[in-house]
Amino acid sequence: MAINGIFGNTISMASKALDFLWEKESVISDNLANVETPGYKSKYVTFEEEFRRRLEGADGDAQSMAGAINSSRYRVHTSEQESTRADGNNVNADVEIMELTRTSLQYQYLLKSVSSDVSRLNTAITGQ
């Protein structure tokens, strides 16, 4: 039995979420690195809404759900938010740092959750 068969779609969903959070951290880091770059427009990543729509549109069987999970993609967008700065840069470092912290905590929590699931499976298999 494949690992996805044991966990259902949990591992696939967690993998997609981890990919999204990794990209989100990367985009936020880029925004922070460009906080002093004149004319730079902040970027952001979307994923949750598309992921939710695809899951809700799936038939509910395992194969349909797996297809919905695998076809979900994150997207990077450039912010259209107007700048309050004279140089045209619209990065708000305080907001970006807060979002980076939140994203990092979400990533750590999800990784710990997956690790715990795999550890329980290992214990069940080995009996130790």
Summary of the structure (lengths in Angstrom):
residues: 128
radius of gyration: 18.7
end to end distance: 20.7
largest distance: 64.6
contacts: 320
relative contact order: 0.18
helix: 65%
strand: 6%
